[in-house]
Amino acid sequence: MLIERKSKISFLHQGYFFQLYAQYFALQEMGFPVEELVLRSLEDNKRYTVPLPTGESLREFEETIDAMQSFQMNHSSLETNLKKCEHCIYQTLCRPDL
């Protein structure tokens, strides 16, 4: 069982699933079989079972990996979500104007 712990999960973001998928495939490649994926919210002690990556979820994950591998930095094409920037730990590095 692979468990990813978060301080508090108020919404199951796609990124949480993709993080688990990446860890799942890394462990599989190293020879460690993983039969179950779980997200755990520490603050409220909730557990969320995540299905193993197959079908549509696997396709979306692979498309995201492909997009990351072919990404070309172009500041004019970057979209900024200011609500996310306000709470980001890297805000002072990339958006000191906030």
C-alpha positions as CSV (number, residue, x, y, z in Angstrom):
1,M,0.0,0.0,0.0
2,L,1.3,3.4,-1.0
3,I,0.1,6.2,1.2
4,E,0.6,9.9,0.4
5,R,-0.1,12.1,3.5
6,K,-1.3,15.7,3.2
7,S,-1.9,18.1,6.1
8,K,-5.6,18.5,5.1
9,I,-7.4,17.4,2.0
10,S,-10.4,19.6,1.4
11,F,-10.6,18.7,-2.4
12,L,-9.2,15.8,-4.3
13,H,-7.0,17.6,-6.8
14,Q,-5.8,15.8,-10.0
15,G,-2.3,16.7,-9.0
16,Y,-2.7,14.5,-5.9
17,F,-3.6,11.5,-8.1
18,F,-0.7,12.2,-10.5
19,Q,1.8,12.5,-7.6
20,L,0.7,9.1,-6.4
21,Y,0.8,7.7,-9.9
22,A,4.4,8.9,-10.3
23,Q,5.4,7.3,-7.0
24,Y,3.5,4.1,-8.0
25,F,5.4,3.7,-11.3
26,A,8.8,4.5,-9.7
27,L,8.2,1.8,-7.0
28,Q,7.0,-0.7,-9.7
29,E,10.2,0.0,-11.8
30,M,12.3,-0.6,-8.7
31,G,10.6,-4.0,-8.2
32,F,8.3,-3.1,-5.3
33,P,4.8,-4.2,-6.1
34,V,2.0,-1.7,-5.1
35,E,-1.5,-3.0,-4.9
36,E,-3.3,0.0,-3.4
37,L,-3.0,3.8,-3.5
38,V,-4.3,5.9,-0.6
39,L,-4.4,9.7,0.2
40,R,-4.5,10.5,3.9
41,S,-5.7,13.8,5.3
42,L,-3.8,14.2,8.6
43,E,-5.9,17.0,10.2
44,D,-9.2,15.2,10.0
45,N,-7.8,11.6,9.8
46,K,-9.7,10.8,6.5
47,R,-8.5,8.2,4.0
48,Y,-9.3,8.3,0.3
49,T,-8.6,5.2,-1.8
50,V,-7.3,6.1,-5.2
51,P,-7.8,3.6,-8.1
52,L,-4.7,2.3,-9.8
53,P,-3.8,4.2,-13.0
54,T,-5.6,2.5,-15.9
55,G,-7.7,3.5,-18.9
56,E,-8.6,7.2,-18.9
57,S,-6.6,8.1,-15.8
58,L,-3.5,6.5,-17.2
59,R,-4.0,8.3,-20.5
60,E,-4.4,11.7,-18.8
61,F,-1.2,11.0,-16.7
62,E,0.8,10.1,-19.7
63,E,-0.4,13.2,-21.6
64,T,0.7,15.4,-18.7
65,I,4.1,13.7,-18.6
66,D,4.4,14.2,-22.4
67,A,3.5,17.9,-22.0
68,M,6.0,18.4,-19.3
69,Q,8.8,16.8,-21.4
70,S,8.0,19.0,-24.4
71,F,7.5,22.2,-22.4
72,Q,9.4,25.3,-23.7
73,M,9.7,28.2,-21.3
74,N,8.0,31.3,-22.8
75,H,6.9,33.8,-20.2
76,S,4.4,35.4,-22.5
77,S,2.5,32.1,-22.7
78,L,2.3,31.5,-19.0
79,E,-1.1,31.9,-17.3
80,T,-1.1,33.1,-13.8
81,N,-3.8,32.2,-11.2
82,L,-3.4,34.9,-8.7
83,K,-5.5,33.1,-6.0
84,K,-2.9,30.2,-6.1
85,C,0.0,32.7,-6.2
86,E,-1.2,34.4,-3.0
87,H,-0.7,31.2,-1.0
88,C,2.3,29.8,-2.8
89,I,5.5,29.3,-0.9
90,Y,7.5,30.4,-3.9
91,Q,5.6,33.7,-4.3
92,T,8.5,35.9,-3.2
93,L,10.7,34.3,-5.8
94,C,8.6,34.6,-8.9
95,R,5.9,37.1,-8.0
96,P,7.3,39.6,-5.6
97,D,4.7,42.1,-6.8
98,L,2.0,40.3,-4.9
